[in-house]
Every structure is written in C-alpha cells, then in structure tokens.
C-alpha cells in the first residue's frame, strides 16, 4: 500500500466502525421499541379486560364504591397507556435519528470505498502502462541487437 493511499484505508476502517456502532445503536433502539410496544399491548389488554369486567358488573349490579374503584383503576390504566405512548413516540424519534445516522455513515463509507476503488484502478492502469513501456523498451532493445551486425 502506498503512503498516499494509507490515509484512505484508515478512513475506511474508521468509517466501518462508525457504521457498525450506528447499527448496534439502531438494534438496541429497535429492541427498546419492541419492549415498549409489548408493555403497551399488555396495558391495552388490561384496560380492555377491566372495561369488560366493569360492563359485566354494571349489568349484574354493582355498588357505587366498586363502580368508583373500577373507574379509578381504568383511569390509572389510561394514564399508564398515555405515558407508554409517549415513551414509544420518543423511541420512534430516536429510531428515526438512528436510521438517518446509519444511512449517513453508510453513504460516507461507500464514498470512501468508491474513492479507494478508483485509486486502485488508477494504480493498476499506471502499473500496466509501466509494464507495457518496459516490455516495449525490452522488445525494441532486442530488435536493435538483432538488427546489428555481429
């Protein structure tokens, strides 16, 4: 590796690390999102269950105290559901930012890799031209010697 290309190799390696780190963060956020959604689904299930119990109790006759307790517990569940929706919205915002970061890091890495590929092609072209020139000089020298009288 020539010294003028060494910095590019370092940039590529650093960029790969940033892509991997952004990917890890994205995976963590995705796991947090799934967990938060699971908690929300559980809360929604509880709320639905208690709403059905309240409805059944009102059909069968319920004391005012029990009715009030049911309503208060459902209100508590509604508040918990609201808070969980806020948490999910915050995670979604972080997920979007994480995706944008990952895409940006991936684009940067792709740019570095494209630049390196171009440098490699140019170096190969120069090398092939040098080989061709040396071959031509060798052939010309052999041709001159062959034409000289002995």
N, C-alpha and C positions, 0 to 999 in steps of 0.2 A: 504494500500500500504506500503510495507516495505521500509525502508530507502535506501536499496541498489538498489531498482528499481526506486525511485523517480527521480534521475538524468535522467534516460532514458525517463521517462514521460515528463520531461522538454524539453529534446532534440526533442522528437516527436512533442510537441506543437510548439517549435520554428521552426522546420523544416516545419510543416504545414503552418506557417505564411510565410516562405520563398517561399514555393510552390505557395501560394495564391498571394503573391507580384509578383513573376515571371509571373504568369498567368495574373494578371492585366496589367503588362507592355506589355506582348505579345498582349493582347486585344487592348491596346492603339496603339501599333505599327501597328497592323492589320487595325485599323480604319484609321491611317495616310496613310497606303499603299492604302487603298480603295479610300480615298480622293485624294491622289496624282494621282492615276490611272484615277479617274474621271476628274481631271484637264487636264491630258494628252489627254484623249479621246476628251475633249472639244476643246483643241488646235488642235488636228488632224482634228477634224470636221471643224473648222475654216479654216485650211490650205487647206483642200480639197475643201471647198466652194469657197475660193478665187482663187484657181488654176482653178476651173471650170469657174469662172467669167472672169479670165484673158484669158482663152481659148476662151470663147464666145466673149469677146471684140476684140480679135485679128481676129476672123472670120468676125466680123461686122465692123472692122476698129476702131483703137484706136489711139489717139495721142501719140506721143513719151513720153510726160510728164505723161500721165495717165499710159502708159505701165511701165514707170520707177517707178511710185508710187506703182503700183501693185507688181512689182518685189521686191521693197524695203520692202513692208509690208509682203510679203510671206517670205522674208529672215528673217525678225524680228520674224515671227511665227516659222520658222525653228530653230532659236536660242532659242526661248522660249521652243520649243519641246525638243531640245537637253538638256537644263537646267533641264527640268522636268524629262527627262530620267535619268539624273544624280541623281536627288533627289530620284527617285524611286529606283535606284541602291543602294544608301546609306541606304534607309529604308529597302531594302531587306537584306543588310548586317546586319543591326541591328536586323531584324526579325530572321535571322539565329542564331545570337548570343543569342537572347532571347529564341529561341526554345531550344538551347543547354543548356542554364542555367536552363530552366524549367525542361527539361529531367533530368539534373544532380540533381536538388533539389528533383525531384520526386523519383529518384533512392535512394537518401540518406534517404528520408522519408520511402520508402519501406524497406530499410535495417534496420532502427530503429524499424519499426513495426514488422518485422520478428524477430528481436532480442527480442523484448518485448513478442511476441507470444511464443517464445522458453522459455523465462524466466517464463512466466505464466504456460506453460505446465510442466516445471520442478517443479515449486512451487506446482502445483496441484498433481503431482506424489509424491512429498515429503509428502504432506498433506495426500494423500491416504495411503501411506506406514505407516505414523504415526497412522492414524486411524485404519489401519489393525493391527498394532502392539498392540495398546491399546485394540482393540477388542480381539485379541489373548490372551493378558495377562488377560483380564477380564474373558474370557472363561476358561483359564487354572486355574485361581483362583476359579472360580465357580466349576470347575471339581474337584479340590483338596478338596474343602469344602464338596462337595457331596460325596467324597470317604472317608472322615474322619468319624470315628465312632462318634456318638453323645454321 
